[in-house]
Amino acid sequence: MCGRYFIDRNIIDKLLEDMYDARIKPGDIHPGDFGIIASTKGYEVMQWGKPIAQKLVFNARSESVCTKPFFQDDFINRRCIIFARSFYEWNKEKKQYRFHYPKNGIMLMGGLYDSTGHYVIITKPANASMIAIHDRMPFLLAPGVMKDYLFDEEKAKALLIQKQPPLVNEAMDGQLSLFEV
C-alpha cells in the first residue's frame, strides 16, 4: 500500500512551467491532497483518493484493477501516471521508511483516475526492496513505457505483471540500505 509520497519543487516546476495551481505544494502528498498526474489529455491536477461511503480509497491492487467493478472502467479508459521523488511505508512497529531510486530519479507510479477529478495509485506485491517493511508497493513504470501504459490497454495489462525495480530503503532515522531484486 502506498499511503504517502513526496514530490519536490523541481518536479513541479518541470511539469507546470506554464501553469500555476496553488493546490499543488511541494513536499509530502497525503491522501486527500491534490497532485499532478499525466493522462492521455496531458498534465492535470487532481485529488488523491476516490471517496466512497465516507471513506477515501487511495490505492488499487494490480491483481484486480482489470476486473473489479470499482476500477475496471477507469483502467480501460482513464489510466494515469503520478510523479514522485519517493514514497513512504510503515512497518508493523509503525516505523517509517522512505523508498526511492538509487540515484533519486523521478518515480513514475501507475494509477487510475475517474471522471470527477480523483486518482488512485496502483499497488503490487512487494519486491525484495520492500518485503521486509511492507507486503505492497506502488506500481512503478520505466520512463520509456509511459505512452504504452497511457494509450494501449493490452500493453498496460502486460506492464502490470512486470518485475519492479530495486529501491533504496531509508529508515527515517537516517540509516540507508540498498536491496537488490
Backbone hydrogen bonds, N-H to C=O, Kabsch-Sander energy under -0.5 kcal/mol:
donor,donor_aa,acceptor,acceptor_aa,energy
3,G,1,M,-0.6
3,G,88,Y,-0.8
5,Y,29,I,-1.7
6,F,86,S,-2.6
7,I,27,G,-1.8
11,I,8,D,-0.5
12,I,8,D,-1.9
13,D,9,R,-3.1
14,K,10,N,-2.1
15,L,11,I,-2.3
16,L,12,I,-2.5
17,E,14,K,-0.6
19,M,16,L,-1.3
24,I,21,D,-1.8
25,K,23,R,-0.5
27,G,7,I,-3.5
29,I,5,Y,-3.5
30,H,28,D,-0.6
32,G,48,W,-2.9
33,D,30,H,-2.7
34,F,23,R,-0.5
35,G,46,M,-3.0
37,I,44,E,-2.7
38,A,81,I,-2.2
39,S,42,G,-2.6
42,G,39,S,-1.5
44,E,37,I,-2.7
46,M,35,G,-2.3
46,M,44,E,-0.5
47,Q,117,G,-2.7
48,W,33,D,-3.1
49,G,47,Q,-0.7
49,G,119,Y,-3.3
50,K,57,V,-3.3
52,I,55,K,-2.5
55,K,52,I,-1.6
57,V,50,K,-2.7
57,V,55,K,-0.6
58,F,56,L,-0.7
60,A,121,I,-2.0
62,S,123,T,-2.9
64,S,61,R,-1.5
65,V,61,R,-1.1
67,T,64,S,-1.0
68,K,64,S,-3.2
71,F,68,K,-1.7
72,Q,68,K,-2.7
73,D,69,P,-0.6
75,F,71,F,-2.7
76,I,72,Q,-2.2
77,N,73,D,-2.6
78,R,74,D,-3.2
80,C,111,G,-2.5
81,I,38,A,-2.0
82,I,109,M,-2.9
83,F,36,I,-1.0
84,A,107,M,-1.9
85,R,6,F,-3.5
86,S,6,F,-1.2
87,F,99,F,-1.9
88,Y,4,R,-2.5
89,E,97,Y,-2.2
91,N,95,K,-2.0
94,K,91,N,-2.1
97,Y,89,E,-3.0
98,R,170,E,-2.9
99,F,87,F,-3.2
100,H,168,V,-1.6
104,N,101,Y,-2.3
107,M,84,A,-3.6
108,L,141,L,-0.5
109,M,82,I,-3.0
109,M,107,M,-0.6
110,G,139,F,-3.0
111,G,80,C,-2.8
112,L,120,V,-1.8
113,Y,78,R,-2.3
114,D,118,H,-2.4
117,G,114,D,-1.2
119,Y,47,Q,-2.4
120,V,112,L,-2.6
121,I,58,F,-2.1
122,I,110,G,-2.6
123,T,60,A,-2.9
124,K,137,M,-3.2
126,A,135,D,-2.2
130,M,127,N,-1.3
131,I,127,N,-2.4
133,I,130,M,-2.8
134,H,130,M,-2.5
137,M,124,K,-2.2
139,F,122,I,-2.9
140,L,138,P,-0.8
141,L,108,L,-3.3
145,V,142,A,-1.9
146,M,143,P,-1.2
149,Y,145,V,-2.6
150,L,146,M,-2.6
151,F,147,K,-2.9
152,D,148,D,-1.7
156,A,152,D,-2.5
157,K,153,E,-2.3
158,A,154,E,-2.0
159,L,155,K,-2.2
160,L,156,A,-1.5
161,I,157,K,-0.6
161,I,158,A,-1.0
162,Q,159,L,-1.4
168,V,100,H,-3.6
169,N,177,S,-2.8
170,E,98,R,-3.2
170,E,168,V,-0.6
171,A,169,N,-0.6
171,A,175,Q,-2.2
172,M,96,Q,-2.3
174,G,171,A,-2.9
177,S,169,N,-2.0
179,F,167,L,-1.2
180,E,178,L,-0.5
